[in-house]
Amino acid sequence: MDKDGSADVAERQRDRAAASARSLLLTVLGEFVLPRQGEVWTGTLVAALGALGVEEKSARQALARTAAEGLLASTRHGRRVRWSLTESADRLLREGTERIYGFMRKPHDWDGRWLVLTAGVPETQRQLRHRLRTRLTWLGLGSPAPGLWVVPEASKADAVRDVVRELELGDRAYAWTGTSADIGDTATLISAAWDLDDVEKRYLAFIERFEGTTVTTNREAFVSQVLLIQEWRRFPFLDPDLPAELLDHDWPGPRAAAVFHDLRNRLHRRAQAEWDQMDEDAASRT
């Protein structure tokens, strides 16, 4: 590989490391900072990310980038810095927590109605297309064709309307709710809208990785809980949580959800104790 190629690889590795550090930071903020009035010392966050394998330099860079995005505000106390969640961060993390912990929590009845949305965003507006896809995917919508979004849950119309309004797409987005007209094959539509084969493999891998997990120390509990949340938080983006009527076999999602909630409940007390110890250590430093 030539020097330019090596430089490109190194840059991609740094980008992935930065993204990973930021992702872990957001999980830590949601799990441990949000429930504690949204304030934390730099030292606590650096120690927490260090326990997760993030080097101090990368941890501080993740903090700086997250602050630059308007999610954290800093206050200096002598030589130390204390961070607080901004209004935007508080809203983002609360919405995320509700979605992560509420996802696939219990079976839901289906009234047979779908929500169908068309939204025309040209290729040239890549950032807007990305924001729209991210928001709609988070709500469980799938896209079986360019500009077309569907979900078998008409009650999400208000949430979709909020997305359209926020992204200022009201003049080029239209939506309908109703039952299927029995034109075409529903299984083909679902296959085009969501990669359920991949989601199923991910669920089975999640179960294999976390089912039966045990810890012996508070530090292990902390690390395991963060990694558990990291893995689980992806599923609301991937799985539309389809009603049983639209699935052709026993779906592993509910079993994976049971593994998630059981392990999180078993880890929670010890993980919180480890966080409190790291925070106490950080507060005592001069």
HUBEL-V399695 format. One record per backbone hydrogen bond with DSSP energy under -1.0 kcal/mol. NH is the residue of the N-H (numbers start at 1). CO is the residue of the C=O. If there is no record, write none. Layout:
[[NH/CO] [NH/CO]]
//
This chain:
[[6/2] [7/3] [8/4] [9/5] [10/6] [11/7] [12/8] [13/9] [14/10] [15/11] [16/12] [17/13] [18/14] [19/15] [20/16] [21/17] [22/18] [23/19] [24/20] [25/21] [26/22] [27/23] [28/24] [29/25] [30/26] [31/27] [32/28] [33/28] [34/29] [36/33] [38/33] [39/36] [40/83] [42/81] [45/41] [46/42] [47/43] [48/44] [49/45] [50/46] [51/47] [53/50] [54/49] [59/55] [60/56] [61/57] [62/58] [63/59] [64/60] [65/61] [66/62] [67/63] [68/64] [69/65] [70/67] [71/66] [73/84] [75/82] [77/80] [80/77] [82/75] [83/40] [84/73] [85/38] [86/71] [90/86] [91/87] [92/88] [93/89] [94/90] [95/91] [96/92] [97/93] [98/94] [99/95] [100/96] [101/97] [102/98] [103/99] [105/102] [114/178] [115/151] [116/176] [117/149] [118/174] [119/147] [120/172] [125/122] [126/124] [129/125] [130/126] [131/127] [132/128] [133/129] [134/130] [135/131] [136/132] [137/133] [138/134] [139/135] [140/137] [141/136] [142/150] [148/145] [149/117] [150/142] [151/115] [153/151] [156/153] [157/154] [160/156] [161/157] [162/158] [163/159] [164/160] [165/161] [166/162] [167/163] [168/165] [169/164] [172/169] [174/118] [176/116] [178/114] [189/185] [190/186] [191/187] [192/188] [193/189] [194/190] [196/194] [199/195] [200/196] [201/197] [202/198] [203/199] [204/200] [205/201] [206/202] [207/203] [208/204] [209/205] [210/206] [211/207] [213/210] [221/217] [222/218] [223/219] [224/220] [225/221] [226/222] [227/223] [228/224] [229/225] [230/226] [231/227] [232/228] [233/229] [234/231] [235/232] [237/234] [238/234] [239/235] [246/243] [247/244] [256/252] [257/253] [258/254] [259/255] [260/256] [261/257] [262/258] [263/259] [264/260] [265/261] [266/262] [267/263] [268/264] [271/267] [272/268] [273/269] [274/270] [275/271] [276/272] [277/273] [278/274] [279/275] [280/276] [281/277] [282/278] [283/279] [284/280]]
//
